[in-house]
Amino acid sequence: MKRINSLGIVALLSLVLSACGASVATPTTALPTSLAATLTPLQPATPTTGRSPLTTQLLRNMQYALPFYNRTVSLTDGSYHEGTGNNSYSVTFLDNAVAFGDLDQDGVADAAVAVAENGGGSGEFESLVAVLDQAGAPVETSVVELGDRVQINSVAIQNGQIVLKMLVQGPNDAMCCPSLPVTETFVLSNGNLVLVHLTSQTADGTERTIQIESPAAGTQVGGTVEVKGSVSIAPFENTLGYRLYDVANSQLAEGSVTVKADTAGAAGTFDATIDLSQVPAGATFRLVLLDTSAADGTTLALGSVELSKE
């Protein structure tokens, strides 16, 4: 019998595999994860041709930089805790305050979540956090303080805006027991969460609102701007406050706007000219109107519009 050498065996195997239609798998290499923020997510991006969606599980197990105690912590299964008694510090992920949707207009779903900090006392300090999907990884982008022991009822992302419904402390409420219903609307602007609209309810359920009818968003204005609109309930002494903010959310100016109403507390209108000398030429800025409680300064209603100066 003739012996078959090693080259012959390899050739024979190749013929057999070709005949059977078999193929040899090629090893794949995971795609690198690209991060655009200083915080490092605990979960890497999934190596796929597309982006993996954010999940509640990812959000419950990531790093957060939080404002009330100026701490950065990594949550494990939605919580973090250190110390004991009055020297303790803890963070809790609020499972009833999670929403998914596109916040930065890149066509990929991001998230809005709320967390609560406790520094060993009775206070529970809630914050709203915007988390962007960056190459499939959750990255905290902006955080705003909501208050002490507020009660969050729902969070949703609608048309790129975060809509938050909650109870806050009204003028006569103890810190433990918020009873004033508010709806706050935030947008992500230049990487910062910005409050652009707020409404509240009176004891009989009437909604307190400010509607800016003109100028329209994006309007280019000169050295002054005429602002017109309406309120569902006239403010204290028929006076609204106004503030001007730049794109970094720094206040540029403030003043007041008079509301015309037939009787105290009735619906009313406003038509005022606001000086823009404190706004730099060519700048984008935000005009905010506020109705604040005379008793404790609580914001009862807020309306805003983004404009640009010639």
Secondary structure in CASP SS format (residue, H / E / C, confidence):
PFRMAT SS
TARGET T0000
AUTHOR 0000-0000-0000
METHOD secondary structure of the structure
MODEL  1
M C 1.00
K C 1.00
R C 1.00
I C 1.00
N C 1.00
S H 1.00
L H 1.00
G H 1.00
I H 1.00
V H 1.00
A H 1.00
L H 1.00
L H 1.00
S H 1.00
L H 1.00
V H 1.00
L H 1.00
S H 1.00
A H 1.00
C H 1.00
G C 1.00
A C 1.00
S C 1.00
V C 1.00
A C 1.00
T C 1.00
P C 1.00
T C 1.00
T C 1.00
A C 1.00
L C 1.00
P C 1.00
T C 1.00
S C 1.00
L C 1.00
A C 1.00
A C 1.00
T C 1.00
L C 1.00
T C 1.00
P C 1.00
L C 1.00
Q C 1.00
P C 1.00
A C 1.00
T C 1.00
P C 1.00
T C 1.00
T C 1.00
G C 1.00
R C 1.00
S C 1.00
P C 1.00
L C 1.00
T C 1.00
T H 1.00
Q H 1.00
L H 1.00
L H 1.00
R C 1.00
N C 1.00
M C 1.00
Q E 1.00
Y E 1.00
A E 1.00
L E 1.00
P C 1.00
F C 1.00
Y C 1.00
N C 1.00
R E 1.00
T E 1.00
V E 1.00
S E 1.00
L C 1.00
T E 1.00
D C 1.00
G C 1.00
S E 1.00
Y E 1.00
H E 1.00
E E 1.00
G C 1.00
T C 1.00
G H 1.00
N H 1.00
N H 1.00
S C 1.00
Y E 1.00
S E 1.00
V E 1.00
T E 1.00
F E 1.00
L E 1.00
D E 1.00
N E 1.00
A E 1.00
V E 1.00
A E 1.00
F E 1.00
G E 1.00
D C 1.00
L C 1.00
D C 1.00
Q C 1.00
D C 1.00
G C 1.00
V C 1.00
A C 1.00
D E 1.00
A E 1.00
A E 1.00
V E 1.00
A E 1.00
V E 1.00
A E 1.00
E E 1.00
N E 1.00
G C 1.00
G C 1.00
G C 1.00
S C 1.00
G C 1.00
E C 1.00
F E 1.00
E E 1.00
S E 1.00
L E 1.00
V E 1.00
A E 1.00
V E 1.00
L E 1.00
D E 1.00
Q E 1.00
A C 1.00
G C 1.00
A E 1.00
P E 1.00
V E 1.00
E E 1.00
T E 1.00
S E 1.00
V E 1.00
V E 1.00
E E 1.00
L E 1.00
G E 1.00
D E 1.00
R C 1.00
V C 1.00
Q E 1.00
I E 1.00
N E 1.00
S E 1.00
V E 1.00
A E 1.00
I E 1.00
Q E 1.00
N C 1.00
G C 1.00
Q E 1.00
I E 1.00
V E 1.00
L E 1.00
K E 1.00
M E 1.00
L E 1.00
V E 1.00
Q C 1.00
G C 1.00
P C 1.00
N C 1.00
D C 1.00
A C 1.00
M C 1.00
C C 1.00
C C 1.00
P C 1.00
S C 1.00
L E 1.00
P E 1.00
V E 1.00
T E 1.00
E E 1.00
T E 1.00
F E 1.00
V E 1.00
L E 1.00
S E 1.00
N C 1.00
G C 1.00
N E 1.00
L E 1.00
V E 1.00
L E 1.00
V E 1.00
H E 1.00
L E 1.00
T E 1.00
S E 1.00
Q E 1.00
T C 1.00
A C 1.00
D C 1.00
G C 1.00
T C 1.00
E E 1.00
R E 1.00
T C 1.00
I E 1.00
Q E 1.00
I E 1.00
E E 1.00
S E 1.00
P C 1.00
A C 1.00
A C 1.00
G C 1.00
T C 1.00
Q E 1.00
V E 1.00
G C 1.00
G C 1.00
T E 1.00
V E 1.00
E E 1.00
V E 1.00
K E 1.00
G E 1.00
S E 1.00
V E 1.00
S C 1.00
I C 1.00
A C 1.00
P C 1.00
F H 1.00
E H 1.00
N H 1.00
T E 1.00
L E 1.00
G E 1.00
Y E 1.00
R E 1.00
L E 1.00
Y E 1.00
D E 1.00
V C 1.00
A C 1.00
N C 1.00
S C 1.00
Q E 1.00
L E 1.00
A E 1.00
E E 1.00
G E 1.00
S E 1.00
V E 1.00
T E 1.00
V E 1.00
K E 1.00
A E 1.00
D C 1.00
T C 1.00
A C 1.00
G C 1.00
A C 1.00
A C 1.00
G E 1.00
T E 1.00
F E 1.00
D E 1.00
A E 1.00
T E 1.00
I E 1.00
D E 1.00
L C 1.00
S C 1.00
Q C 1.00
V C 1.00
P C 1.00
A C 1.00
G C 1.00
A C 1.00
T E 1.00
F E 1.00
R E 1.00
L E 1.00
V E 1.00
L E 1.00
L E 1.00
D E 1.00
T E 1.00
S C 1.00
A C 1.00
A C 1.00
D C 1.00
G C 1.00
T C 1.00
T E 1.00
L E 1.00
A E 1.00
L E 1.00
G E 1.00
S E 1.00
V E 1.00
E E 1.00
L E 1.00
S E 1.00
K E 1.00
E C 1.00
END
